[in-house]
Amino acid sequence: MNELLRKWQKEILYGLGILILATFLRLYNLTTLPVFGDEAIYIRWAQVMRAEPSLRFLPLSDGKQPLFMWVVIPFFKIFSDPLFASRFVSALVGIGTLIGIFILSYNLFKNIKLSLFASLICAISPYSIFFDRLALADSMLSMFGIWSFIFALIAAKKLRADYAMLSGFSLGGALLTKSPGIFFVGLIPLSWLLNKWSTKFKEKVNTFSVLVLLFSLTYSIAFGLYNILRLGVNFHMISIRNKDYVYPVSHLFTRPLDPLIPFLKQIIEYFWLLGPSFLILLVVIGFYYGLKNKKKETLLLTAWGILPILMVAEFSKTITARYIYFSLPYLFILAGFSIAAAKKNLGVNLIHLKGGLALHLRKLIILLLITFIIHALFVDYQLLTKTEKVDLPRSERSGYLEGWTSGYGIREAADFIREEYKKEPNKKIVVGTEGYFGTLPDGLQIYLNDLSEITVIGVGIDLKEIPVQLVESKDAGNKTFFVINASRLMTDYEKLNLNLIAAYPKAVKPDGSRDVLYLFELD
């Protein structure tokens, strides 16, 4: 053991350093970004499921798988802040993905430096950090995906039933997390490529038969876990809601390039801004060197990283950066392989150049690596301290920082209402909010969940007058508040019987304007 530690001392220290850095970047200032619409929904579901065991399949009512919310529930007992507790789960599974990247890359290439560099890319990439710091299911899907790949790969290479079972549990976890887990179902058999197939026909048939049996076990476990969802009365809603987001297969034969081309352009923007920058070039370089040295392994990684992206771009009705997040780990590994280009002998032999030109090329690759690291750390700093200044893709900036889905001011409004409750704890408080589902009222409910004397209700959108429910509440003698975004209030509030308590501005839009969250009290 001591000899092993001495032999790998530097590598162990580097690995621990990367792990500590990744953990810090995912946990520091974790709630600096306000709650996002989908986060508010998921956290509220988790709170309701915790309080009422008979509603443990509540997310199925909107066609969502519940595993992420199930995992969040125990953390409410550890952390008092529901947003921190939920985001902590994403950060935790993000670290699980990073460890998976290290193990998978080493299993494929047997190169510790490559594995460390691929892990470093994952640790510091703003793409990873941004979504590993949000209470969304995408990080968990990514983790289950890479671990199902790892176990399937070992099962295929060594013909081990125990690893086939572990792959089944991981795949089942992916299917219980989010619908795109179905991609992993189709990709897992590609791991058979790395089995050392015999040249003899009879032995090939035997190996194939064993693989079929092993992966039948994998799929039996995975779909057995998935069918737990049939215990919920709304299991059918998964397929119904999937149709709201995905085109049918016939779309491929009617409009194959729409929205494929515009979505691919958006995806390139996601990689350029969040990758960031030269990550795409590093992936291309790694792919090239991988084909020269480890062809099967490289093609396998490319299939896991690129095919889902193409499928999402072809069949999705809408697209955001998180829809392809589960494909990133495999591209990080390909990018990590670009470090091989920095080796003098490897670079010359592969590109068939000698002398100064090859040396310049190696220097260029090293420059790309250094530039990527510096750029990534700079964006990370902005994400952790000055989120509004981050150059995010337009869809992400609008959703998380500028629009009604952004939860700026919700925590502050909840704190104010909580203080009002403390002044008169026996008096009923009613809070009306815009909407019925989403950022509001769910975003406010998650912070006031523990106070039974405070009732939060959604009263609609695009309002021109005070909702009748709030007027009746005020007439009944309750303290009554109204929370709404300026963009959803279709009249001048000064014309209504409202007292403005506070206004919480969101991030600045491209045209220089800002949406504002208003907190009113009814006079």
C-alpha positions as CSV (number, residue, x, y, z in Angstrom):
1,M,0.0,0.0,0.0
2,N,2.8,2.4,1.0
3,E,4.6,1.6,-2.2
4,L,1.5,2.3,-4.3
5,L,1.1,5.6,-2.6
6,R,4.7,6.6,-3.3
7,K,4.4,5.5,-6.9
8,W,1.2,7.6,-7.5
9,Q,1.9,10.3,-5.0
10,K,1.8,13.2,-7.5
11,E,-1.3,11.8,-9.3
12,I,-3.2,11.4,-6.0
13,L,-2.4,14.9,-5.0
14,Y,-3.4,16.3,-8.4
15,G,-6.7,14.3,-8.2
16,L,-7.5,15.5,-4.7
17,G,-6.7,19.1,-5.8
18,I,-9.1,18.8,-8.7
19,L,-11.8,17.3,-6.4
20,I,-11.4,20.0,-3.9
21,L,-11.5,22.7,-6.6
22,A,-14.6,21.2,-8.2
23,T,-16.4,21.0,-4.8
24,F,-15.5,24.6,-4.0
25,L,-16.8,25.9,-7.4
26,R,-20.1,24.0,-7.0
27,L,-20.8,25.0,-3.4
28,Y,-19.4,28.5,-2.9
29,N,-22.2,31.1,-2.8
30,L,-24.6,28.4,-3.9
31,T,-27.8,30.5,-3.6
32,T,-26.4,33.7,-5.3
33,L,-28.5,33.0,-8.4
34,P,-32.2,33.4,-7.5
35,V,-34.6,30.5,-7.7
36,F,-35.6,29.6,-11.3
37,G,-39.1,28.6,-12.3
38,D,-38.5,24.8,-12.7
39,E,-36.4,24.8,-9.5
40,A,-39.3,26.3,-7.6
41,I,-41.7,23.6,-8.9
42,Y,-39.3,20.7,-8.1
43,I,-38.6,22.0,-4.6
44,R,-42.2,22.6,-3.9
45,W,-43.1,19.1,-5.0
46,A,-40.4,17.7,-2.7
47,Q,-41.8,19.6,0.2
48,V,-45.3,18.4,-0.5
49,M,-44.1,14.8,-0.9
50,R,-42.2,15.0,2.4
51,A,-45.3,16.2,4.2
52,E,-47.8,13.8,2.6
53,P,-46.4,10.2,1.8
54,S,-49.5,9.4,-0.4
55,L,-48.3,12.0,-2.8
56,R,-44.8,10.6,-3.5
57,F,-45.6,10.4,-7.2
58,L,-46.8,14.0,-7.4
59,P,-44.4,15.0,-10.2
60,L,-46.1,12.5,-12.5
61,S,-49.1,14.9,-12.6
62,D,-46.9,17.1,-14.9
63,G,-45.2,14.1,-16.7
64,K,-42.0,14.4,-14.7
65,Q,-40.1,11.5,-13.1
66,P,-39.7,11.9,-9.3
67,L,-36.3,10.5,-8.4
68,F,-34.6,13.9,-8.1
69,M,-37.3,15.1,-5.7
70,W,-37.1,11.9,-3.7
71,V,-33.4,12.4,-3.2
72,V,-33.9,16.0,-2.2
73,I,-36.4,15.2,0.6
74,P,-33.8,13.9,3.2
75,F,-31.7,17.0,2.7
76,F,-34.5,19.3,4.0
77,K,-33.7,17.7,7.4
78,I,-30.0,18.8,7.2
79,F,-30.3,22.3,5.7
80,S,-32.9,24.9,6.7
81,D,-32.7,26.7,3.3
82,P,-34.8,24.6,0.8
83,L,-33.0,26.2,-2.2
84,F,-29.6,25.3,-0.8
85,A,-30.7,21.8,0.2
86,S,-31.9,21.1,-3.3
87,R,-29.0,22.6,-5.1
88,F,-26.6,20.7,-2.8
89,V,-28.0,17.5,-4.3
90,S,-27.1,18.7,-7.8
91,A,-23.6,19.7,-6.6
92,L,-23.2,16.3,-5.0
93,V,-24.2,14.3,-8.1
94,G,-22.0,16.7,-10.2
95,I,-19.0,15.5,-8.2
96,G,-20.2,11.9,-8.9
97,T,-20.1,12.7,-12.6
98,L,-16.6,14.1,-12.3
99,I,-15.4,10.9,-10.6
100,G,-17.1,9.0,-13.3
101,I,-15.2,10.9,-16.0
102,F,-11.9,10.0,-14.3
103,I,-12.8,6.3,-14.0
104,L,-14.3,6.0,-17.5
105,S,-11.4,7.8,-19.2
106,Y,-8.8,5.7,-17.4
107,N,-10.7,2.5,-18.2
108,L,-10.7,3.4,-21.9
109,F,-7.2,4.8,-22.4
110,K,-5.2,3.7,-19.3
111,N,-3.6,7.1,-19.2
112,I,-3.6,8.8,-15.8
113,K,-2.7,12.2,-17.2
114,L,-5.5,12.1,-19.7
115,S,-7.9,11.1,-16.9
116,L,-6.8,14.0,-14.7
117,F,-7.0,16.5,-17.4
118,A,-10.5,15.4,-18.5
119,S,-11.5,15.6,-14.8
120,L,-10.0,19.1,-14.6
121,I,-12.0,20.2,-17.7
122,C,-15.2,19.0,-16.0
123,A,-14.2,20.6,-12.7
124,I,-13.8,24.1,-14.1
125,S,-16.1,24.2,-17.2
126,P,-18.7,26.9,-16.6
127,Y,-21.2,24.6,-18.4
128,S,-20.8,22.0,-15.7
129,I,-20.6,24.5,-12.8
130,F,-23.7,26.4,-13.9
131,F,-26.0,23.4,-14.0
132,D,-24.4,21.6,-11.1
133,R,-25.4,24.6,-9.0
134,L,-29.1,24.4,-10.0
135,A,-31.9,22.3,-8.4
136,L,-32.7,20.6,-11.7
137,A,-32.6,16.9,-12.7
138,D,-30.1,17.3,-15.5
139,S,-27.0,16.8,-13.3
140,M,-28.4,13.7,-11.8
141,L,-29.2,12.4,-15.3
142,S,-25.7,13.0,-16.4
143,M,-24.3,11.1,-13.4
144,F,-26.5,8.1,-13.9
145,G,-25.6,8.1,-17.6
146,I,-21.8,8.0,-17.2
147,W,-22.0,5.3,-14.4
148,S,-24.3,3.1,-16.5
149,F,-21.7,3.4,-19.3
150,I,-18.8,2.5,-16.9
151,F,-20.5,-0.6,-15.5
152,A,-21.7,-1.7,-19.0
153,L,-18.2,-1.3,-20.4
154,I,-16.6,-3.4,-17.7
155,A,-19.4,-6.0,-18.0
156,A,-18.8,-6.2,-21.8
157,K,-15.1,-6.5,-21.5
158,K,-14.9,-9.0,-18.7
159,L,-18.3,-10.7,-19.1
160,R,-19.2,-10.0,-15.5
161,A,-22.9,-10.3,-14.3
162,D,-22.3,-8.2,-11.3
163,Y,-21.3,-5.2,-13.4
164,A,-24.2,-5.8,-15.7
165,M,-26.5,-5.6,-12.7
166,L,-24.8,-2.3,-11.5
167,S,-25.3,-0.9,-15.0
168,G,-28.9,-1.9,-14.8
169,F,-29.4,0.0,-11.5
170,S,-27.6,3.1,-12.9
171,L,-29.7,2.9,-16.1
172,G,-32.9,2.5,-14.0
173,G,-31.8,5.6,-12.0
174,A,-31.5,7.6,-15.3
175,L,-35.0,6.5,-16.4
176,L,-36.4,7.5,-13.0
177,T,-34.7,10.9,-13.3
178,K,-35.7,12.2,-16.7
179,S,-37.0,11.0,-20.1
180,P,-33.8,11.5,-22.1
181,G,-32.4,8.6,-20.0
182,I,-33.9,6.5,-22.9
183,F,-30.8,7.6,-25.0
184,F,-28.6,5.5,-22.6
185,V,-30.8,2.5,-23.3
186,G,-29.8,2.6,-27.0
187,L,-26.1,3.5,-26.4
188,I,-25.2,0.9,-23.8
189,P,-24.9,-2.0,-26.3
190,L,-22.1,-0.1,-28.1
191,S,-19.8,-1.1,-25.3
192,W,-19.7,-4.6,-26.9
193,L,-17.2,-3.1,-29.4
194,L,-14.5,-3.2,-26.7
195,N,-14.9,-6.9,-26.0
196,K,-11.9,-8.9,-27.2
197,W,-13.8,-10.9,-29.8
198,S,-12.2,-14.1,-30.8
199,T,-11.4,-14.8,-34.5
200,K,-13.1,-18.2,-34.2
201,F,-16.8,-18.2,-35.2
202,K,-17.9,-20.6,-32.4
203,E,-16.3,-18.5,-29.7
204,K,-17.8,-15.3,-31.2
205,V,-21.2,-16.9,-31.0
206,N,-20.6,-17.9,-27.4
207,T,-19.4,-14.4,-26.5
208,F,-22.4,-12.8,-28.2
209,S,-24.8,-15.1,-26.4
210,V,-23.2,-14.3,-23.0
211,L,-23.4,-10.5,-23.8
212,V,-27.1,-10.9,-24.8
213,L,-27.8,-12.6,-21.5
214,L,-25.8,-10.1,-19.4
215,F,-27.4,-7.0,-21.0
216,S,-30.9,-8.6,-20.8
217,L,-30.2,-8.6,-17.1
218,T,-29.2,-5.0,-17.3
219,Y,-32.4,-4.0,-19.1
220,S,-34.6,-6.1,-16.8
221,I,-33.3,-4.3,-13.8
222,A,-33.5,-0.9,-15.4
223,F,-37.1,-1.2,-16.7
224,G,-38.1,-3.0,-13.5
225,L,-37.1,0.1,-11.6
226,Y,-38.7,2.3,-14.2
227,N,-42.0,0.5,-13.8
228,I,-42.1,1.5,-10.1
229,L,-43.7,4.7,-11.6
230,R,-46.8,2.7,-12.5
231,L,-47.7,2.9,-8.9
232,G,-48.5,6.5,-9.5
233,V,-51.9,7.2,-11.0
234,N,-50.5,9.7,-13.5
235,F,-47.9,7.4,-15.1
236,H,-49.5,8.0,-18.5
237,M,-48.7,11.7,-18.3
238,I,-45.1,11.0,-19.0
239,S,-45.8,10.1,-22.6
240,I,-48.4,12.8,-23.0
241,R,-46.0,15.6,-21.8
242,N,-43.1,14.2,-23.8
243,K,-45.2,15.0,-26.9
244,D,-45.2,18.6,-25.9
245,Y,-41.4,18.7,-26.2
246,V,-40.6,16.2,-28.9
247,Y,-41.6,15.8,-32.5
248,P,-42.7,12.4,-33.8
249,V,-40.4,10.2,-35.8
250,S,-42.3,11.3,-39.0
251,H,-40.7,14.7,-38.5
252,L,-37.5,13.3,-39.9
253,F,-39.2,12.7,-43.3
254,T,-41.1,16.0,-43.5
255,R,-38.8,18.7,-42.3
256,P,-35.4,17.1,-41.5
257,L,-33.4,20.3,-41.4
258,D,-35.9,22.4,-39.4
259,P,-35.1,22.9,-36.5
260,L,-31.9,20.9,-36.8
261,I,-29.8,23.6,-38.4
262,P,-30.9,26.5,-36.2
263,F,-30.7,24.3,-33.1
264,L,-27.1,23.2,-34.0
265,K,-26.2,26.9,-34.3
266,Q,-27.5,27.5,-30.8
267,I,-25.7,24.5,-29.5
268,I,-22.4,25.8,-30.9
269,E,-23.2,29.1,-29.0
270,Y,-23.7,27.1,-25.8
271,F,-20.3,25.5,-26.1
272,W,-18.6,28.7,-27.1
273,L,-20.0,30.7,-24.1
274,L,-20.3,28.0,-21.5
275,G,-17.7,25.5,-22.6
276,P,-16.1,27.9,-22.9
277,S,-14.4,29.1,-26.1
278,F,-11.8,26.6,-27.2
279,L,-13.4,23.6,-25.7
280,I,-14.8,22.7,-29.1
281,L,-11.3,22.8,-30.7
282,L,-9.9,20.7,-27.9
283,V,-12.7,18.1,-28.6
284,V,-11.8,18.1,-32.3
285,I,-8.1,17.7,-31.5
286,G,-8.8,14.9,-29.0
287,F,-11.0,13.2,-31.5
288,Y,-8.3,13.3,-34.2
289,Y,-5.6,11.9,-31.9
290,G,-8.0,9.4,-30.5
291,L,-8.8,8.0,-33.9
292,K,-5.0,7.6,-34.5
293,N,-4.4,5.8,-31.2
294,K,-7.6,4.4,-29.8
295,K,-10.1,4.2,-32.6
296,K,-12.8,2.0,-31.1
297,E,-12.7,3.9,-27.7
298,T,-12.8,7.3,-29.5
299,L,-15.7,6.3,-31.7
300,L,-17.6,4.9,-28.7
301,L,-17.1,8.2,-26.8
302,T,-18.1,10.2,-29.9
303,A,-21.3,8.2,-30.2
304,W,-22.2,8.9,-26.6
305,G,-21.4,12.5,-26.9
306,I,-22.6,13.5,-30.4
307,L,-25.5,11.2,-31.3
308,P,-27.8,12.5,-28.4
309,I,-27.0,16.1,-29.4
310,L,-28.0,15.4,-33.0
311,M,-31.2,13.6,-31.9
312,V,-32.1,16.5,-29.5
313,A,-31.5,19.1,-32.3
314,E,-33.6,17.1,-34.8
315,F,-36.6,16.2,-32.7
316,S,-36.9,18.8,-29.9
317,K,-39.5,21.5,-30.3
318,T,-37.5,23.8,-28.0
319,I,-33.9,23.8,-26.9
320,T,-31.9,25.1,-24.0
321,A,-28.4,24.4,-22.8
322,R,-29.4,22.0,-20.2
323,Y,-31.2,19.7,-22.7
324,I,-27.8,18.5,-23.9
325,Y,-25.9,18.6,-20.6
326,F,-25.9,14.8,-20.2
327,S,-23.8,14.5,-23.3
328,L,-20.9,16.7,-22.0
329,P,-18.9,14.1,-19.9
330,Y,-17.9,12.2,-23.0
331,L,-16.9,15.3,-24.9
332,F,-14.8,16.4,-21.8
333,I,-12.9,13.1,-22.1
334,L,-12.3,13.7,-25.8
335,A,-11.0,17.1,-25.0
336,G,-8.8,15.6,-22.3
337,F,-7.2,13.5,-25.0
338,S,-5.9,16.6,-26.6
339,I,-3.2,16.7,-24.0
340,A,-1.5,13.9,-26.0
341,A,-0.8,16.5,-28.7
342,A,1.5,18.2,-26.3
343,K,3.9,15.2,-26.4
344,K,6.6,15.8,-28.9
345,N,7.0,12.3,-30.3
346,L,3.2,11.7,-30.5
347,G,2.6,15.0,-32.2
348,V,5.2,14.5,-34.9
349,N,4.3,10.9,-35.7
350,L,0.6,11.6,-35.9
351,I,0.6,14.7,-38.1
352,H,3.7,13.6,-40.0
353,L,5.5,16.9,-39.6
354,K,9.1,17.4,-38.6
355,G,11.1,20.3,-37.3
356,G,9.8,23.7,-36.5
357,L,6.3,23.4,-37.9
358,A,5.4,20.5,-35.6
359,L,6.9,22.4,-32.7
360,H,4.7,25.4,-33.5
361,L,1.7,23.2,-33.7
362,R,2.4,21.7,-30.3
363,K,2.8,25.2,-28.8
364,L,-0.5,26.2,-30.4
365,I,-2.3,23.3,-28.7
366,I,-0.7,24.1,-25.3
367,L,-1.8,27.7,-25.8
368,L,-5.4,26.6,-26.4
369,L,-5.3,24.5,-23.2
370,I,-4.0,27.4,-21.2
371,T,-6.5,29.9,-22.7
372,F,-9.3,27.5,-22.0
373,I,-8.3,27.2,-18.4
374,I,-7.9,30.9,-17.9
375,H,-11.2,31.7,-19.6
376,A,-13.1,29.0,-17.7
377,L,-11.8,30.2,-14.4
378,F,-12.8,33.8,-15.3
379,V,-16.3,32.8,-16.2
380,D,-16.5,30.7,-13.0
381,Y,-15.5,33.8,-10.9
382,Q,-18.4,35.7,-12.5
383,L,-20.8,32.9,-11.9
384,L,-19.9,32.7,-8.2
385,T,-19.8,36.5,-7.5
386,K,-21.3,38.6,-10.3
387,T,-23.9,36.4,-12.0
388,E,-25.6,39.3,-13.8
389,K,-22.3,40.0,-15.7
390,V,-21.9,36.5,-17.1
391,D,-22.1,36.4,-20.9
392,L,-24.7,33.6,-21.0
393,P,-26.5,32.4,-24.1
394,R,-29.6,34.5,-24.8
395,S,-32.1,31.8,-23.8
396,E,-30.3,31.1,-20.5
397,R,-29.9,34.8,-19.6
398,S,-33.5,35.5,-20.3
399,G,-34.8,32.5,-18.3
400,Y,-32.5,32.6,-15.3
401,L,-31.8,36.4,-15.0
402,E,-34.2,38.6,-16.9
403,G,-37.7,37.2,-17.4
404,W,-40.6,36.2,-15.2
405,T,-39.0,32.8,-14.7
406,S,-36.2,34.4,-12.8
407,G,-36.9,34.6,-9.0
408,Y,-35.2,37.9,-8.1
409,G,-36.9,39.3,-5.0
410,I,-38.8,36.2,-4.0
411,R,-36.6,35.4,-1.1
412,E,-36.6,39.0,0.1
413,A,-40.4,39.2,-0.2
414,A,-40.7,36.0,1.8
415,D,-38.4,37.4,4.5
416,F,-40.5,40.5,4.7
417,I,-43.8,38.5,5.0
418,R,-42.1,36.3,7.7
419,E,-41.2,39.3,9.7
420,E,-44.8,40.6,9.4
421,Y,-46.0,37.3,10.7
422,K,-43.7,37.5,13.7
423,K,-45.3,40.8,14.7
424,E,-48.8,39.3,14.9
425,P,-48.3,35.5,14.9
426,N,-52.0,34.8,15.6
427,K,-53.2,36.8,12.6
428,K,-53.9,35.2,9.3
429,I,-51.8,36.3,6.3
430,V,-52.8,35.8,2.7
431,V,-50.4,36.4,-0.1
432,G,-51.7,36.4,-3.7
433,T,-49.2,36.0,-6.5
434,E,-49.2,36.0,-10.3
435,G,-49.6,32.7,-12.0
436,Y,-50.8,29.3,-10.7
437,F,-47.7,27.1,-11.1
438,G,-44.0,27.8,-11.4
439,T,-41.8,30.7,-10.2
440,L,-44.8,32.1,-8.5
441,P,-46.5,31.0,-6.4
442,D,-44.2,28.0,-5.9
443,G,-41.1,30.1,-5.4
444,L,-42.7,31.9,-2.5
445,Q,-44.3,28.8,-1.0
446,I,-40.9,27.1,-0.6
447,Y,-39.7,29.8,1.7
448,L,-42.9,30.0,3.8
449,N,-43.7,26.3,3.9
450,D,-43.2,26.1,7.7
451,L,-45.8,28.8,8.6
452,S,-49.3,27.4,8.5
453,E,-50.8,30.8,9.2
454,I,-49.5,32.1,5.9
455,T,-51.5,31.1,2.8
456,V,-50.0,31.7,-0.6
457,I,-52.3,31.5,-3.6
458,G,-51.9,32.0,-7.4
459,V,-54.4,34.4,-8.9
460,G,-53.5,34.5,-12.6
461,I,-51.5,36.6,-15.0
462,D,-51.9,39.8,-17.0
463,L,-53.9,41.3,-14.3
464,K,-55.7,44.7,-14.7
465,E,-57.4,44.8,-11.3
466,I,-57.0,43.4,-7.8
467,P,-58.1,39.8,-7.8
468,V,-61.4,39.2,-6.0
469,Q,-59.8,36.6,-3.7
470,L,-57.5,39.2,-2.2
471,V,-60.3,41.8,-1.8
472,E,-62.3,39.2,0.1
473,S,-59.3,38.3,2.2
474,K,-58.8,41.9,3.2
475,D,-62.4,42.4,4.0
476,A,-62.2,39.3,6.3
477,G,-59.6,41.1,8.3
478,N,-56.5,39.3,7.1
479,K,-53.2,40.9,6.3
480,T,-53.1,40.7,2.6
481,F,-50.2,41.0,0.2
482,F,-49.8,40.8,-3.6
483,V,-46.6,39.7,-5.4
484,I,-46.4,40.2,-9.2
485,N,-43.9,41.1,-11.9
486,A,-44.3,44.4,-13.6
487,S,-44.6,42.6,-16.9
488,R,-47.7,40.8,-15.7
489,L,-49.5,43.9,-14.3
490,M,-51.4,45.4,-17.1
491,T,-52.3,48.7,-15.4
492,D,-50.7,51.4,-13.3
493,Y,-50.6,50.1,-9.7
494,E,-51.2,53.6,-8.4
495,K,-54.7,53.4,-9.7
496,L,-55.4,50.4,-7.5
497,N,-55.8,50.2,-3.8
498,L,-52.3,49.0,-3.4
499,N,-49.4,50.1,-1.1
500,L,-46.0,49.4,-2.7
501,I,-43.8,47.8,0.0
502,A,-40.8,47.0,-2.2
503,A,-39.6,46.6,-5.8
504,Y,-37.0,44.1,-6.7
505,P,-35.3,44.6,-10.2
506,K,-34.1,41.7,-12.3
507,A,-31.1,41.7,-14.6
508,V,-30.9,44.3,-17.4
509,K,-32.3,43.2,-20.7
510,P,-30.5,43.8,-24.1
511,D,-32.6,46.9,-24.7
512,G,-31.6,48.4,-21.3
513,S,-35.0,47.8,-19.6
514,R,-35.6,45.7,-16.5
515,D,-38.5,43.7,-15.2
516,V,-39.4,44.3,-11.6
517,L,-41.0,42.1,-8.9
518,Y,-43.5,44.1,-6.9
519,L,-44.5,43.4,-3.3
520,F,-47.8,45.2,-2.4
521,E,-50.0,45.3,0.6
522,L,-53.7,45.9,0.2
523,D,-54.9,49.0,1.9
